[in-house]
């Protein structure tokens, strides 16, 4: 994607994936304009710590705002002419969408509309945005492919991500904006999210507490290491030859047993887990598995980190950052 402009806007830059993507782009000489509202869905000190690392880089600018605030967004964009927007900010969490649905209306729908309008009026060359593997809902056909019908989401979170894909398609059709949606599959790694199973399990095992294991342990996930996700996201921002409206799976193309993930955590911590086996939770799915043939062909996406290598990296980070993970 050729251009003399070197600034990339990353929304959710203090979040897990946004932080790692920003570091990668900065290391390659790009300027990054990071936008984040530092909300308290999980402990904001984790986001503040990520942001503090980014702000040490001379090519990084931090904007603290809500994306629903159109005037603040306009003011931020008045100060730059970005090459692309990578929109990763969102209200995450399948289970949280059951108990706090209105958070998703604002963060995942109104905010995304503002981003689309910004891309339209500012004539941004490309908008890359985070979708989710949750859009596949209760599909039983595996692996999940971008060509599968995803009209039956089983959580509000999934419905908002499917809505984002439809909104992007509409703006690509009406206004010629190039949009690239990325369906992320169970991302993990250092500086991860404390609401996700790997962090929750590690914390509970270290402290001798029971871990909650849903569907009585009969779960499989396409666990994808964050560095692989960042490589695919970077390619989606910069790759040449993409169509006007694209959607890609970004996963590890391996469906791993949840109990195998727990066993690696136990080994790395040197402690056994005490498990509380529970039924499936509303909105959850028993298995995820990404078909990544399209991303391989169009983005040269080639994930290379199995859980046997990635989980030890996460646990090492987890143990050495107790001021955050404590």
Secondary structure in CASP SS format (residue, H / E / C, confidence):
PFRMAT SS
TARGET T0000
AUTHOR 0000-0000-0000
METHOD secondary structure of the structure
MODEL  1
X C 1.00
X C 1.00
X C 1.00
X C 1.00
X C 1.00
X C 1.00
X E 1.00
X E 1.00
X E 1.00
X E 1.00
X E 1.00
X C 1.00
X C 1.00
X C 1.00
X C 1.00
X H 1.00
X H 1.00
X H 1.00
X H 1.00
X H 1.00
X H 1.00
X H 1.00
X H 1.00
X H 1.00
X H 1.00
X H 1.00
X H 1.00
X C 1.00
X C 1.00
X C 1.00
X E 1.00
X E 1.00
X E 1.00
X E 1.00
X E 1.00
X E 1.00
X C 1.00
X C 1.00
X C 1.00
X C 1.00
X C 1.00
X C 1.00
X C 1.00
X H 1.00
X H 1.00
X H 1.00
X H 1.00
X H 1.00
X H 1.00
X H 1.00
X H 1.00
X H 1.00
X H 1.00
X H 1.00
X C 1.00
X C 1.00
X C 1.00
X C 1.00
X C 1.00
X E 1.00
X E 1.00
X E 1.00
X E 1.00
X E 1.00
X C 1.00
X C 1.00
X C 1.00
X C 1.00
X C 1.00
X H 1.00
X H 1.00
X H 1.00
X H 1.00
X H 1.00
X H 1.00
X H 1.00
X H 1.00
X H 1.00
X C 1.00
X C 1.00
X C 1.00
X C 1.00
X C 1.00
X E 1.00
X E 1.00
X E 1.00
X E 1.00
X C 1.00
X C 1.00
X C 1.00
X C 1.00
X C 1.00
X C 1.00
X C 1.00
X C 1.00
X H 1.00
X H 1.00
X H 1.00
X H 1.00
X C 1.00
X C 1.00
X H 1.00
X H 1.00
X H 1.00
X H 1.00
X H 1.00
X H 1.00
X H 1.00
X H 1.00
X H 1.00
X H 1.00
X H 1.00
X H 1.00
X H 1.00
X H 1.00
X H 1.00
X H 1.00
X H 1.00
X H 1.00
X H 1.00
X H 1.00
X H 1.00
X C 1.00
X C 1.00
X C 1.00
X E 1.00
X E 1.00
X E 1.00
X E 1.00
X E 1.00
X E 1.00
X E 1.00
X H 1.00
X H 1.00
X H 1.00
X H 1.00
X C 1.00
X C 1.00
X C 1.00
X C 1.00
X C 1.00
X C 1.00
X C 1.00
X E 1.00
X C 1.00
X C 1.00
X C 1.00
X C 1.00
X C 1.00
X C 1.00
X C 1.00
X C 1.00
X C 1.00
X C 1.00
X C 1.00
X H 1.00
X H 1.00
X H 1.00
X H 1.00
X H 1.00
X H 1.00
X H 1.00
X H 1.00
X H 1.00
X H 1.00
X H 1.00
X H 1.00
X H 1.00
X H 1.00
X H 1.00
X H 1.00
X H 1.00
X H 1.00
X H 1.00
X H 1.00
X C 1.00
X C 1.00
X E 1.00
X E 1.00
X E 1.00
X E 1.00
X E 1.00
X E 1.00
X E 1.00
X C 1.00
X C 1.00
X E 1.00
X E 1.00
X C 1.00
X C 1.00
X C 1.00
X C 1.00
X C 1.00
X C 1.00
X C 1.00
X C 1.00
X H 1.00
X H 1.00
X H 1.00
X H 1.00
X H 1.00
X H 1.00
X H 1.00
X H 1.00
X H 1.00
X H 1.00
X C 1.00
X C 1.00
X C 1.00
X E 1.00
X E 1.00
X E 1.00
X E 1.00
X H 1.00
X H 1.00
X H 1.00
X H 1.00
X C 1.00
X C 1.00
X E 1.00
X E 1.00
X C 1.00
X C 1.00
X E 1.00
X E 1.00
X H 1.00
X H 1.00
X H 1.00
X H 1.00
X H 1.00
X H 1.00
X H 1.00
X H 1.00
X H 1.00
X H 1.00
X H 1.00
X H 1.00
X H 1.00
X C 1.00
X C 1.00
X C 1.00
X C 1.00
X C 1.00
X C 1.00
X E 1.00
X E 1.00
X E 1.00
X E 1.00
X E 1.00
X E 1.00
X C 1.00
X C 1.00
X C 1.00
X C 1.00
X C 1.00
X E 1.00
X E 1.00
X H 1.00
X H 1.00
X H 1.00
X H 1.00
X H 1.00
X H 1.00
X H 1.00
X H 1.00
X H 1.00
X H 1.00
X H 1.00
X H 1.00
X C 1.00
X C 1.00
X C 1.00
X C 1.00
X E 1.00
X E 1.00
X E 1.00
X E 1.00
X C 1.00
X C 1.00
X C 1.00
X C 1.00
X C 1.00
X C 1.00
X C 1.00
X C 1.00
X C 1.00
X E 1.00
X C 1.00
X C 1.00
X E 1.00
X C 1.00
X C 1.00
X H 1.00
X H 1.00
X H 1.00
X H 1.00
X H 1.00
X H 1.00
X H 1.00
X C 1.00
X C 1.00
X C 1.00
X C 1.00
X C 1.00
X C 1.00
X C 1.00
X H 1.00
X H 1.00
X H 1.00
X H 1.00
X H 1.00
X H 1.00
X H 1.00
X H 1.00
X H 1.00
X H 1.00
X H 1.00
X H 1.00
X H 1.00
X H 1.00
X C 1.00
X H 1.00
X H 1.00
X H 1.00
X H 1.00
X C 1.00
END
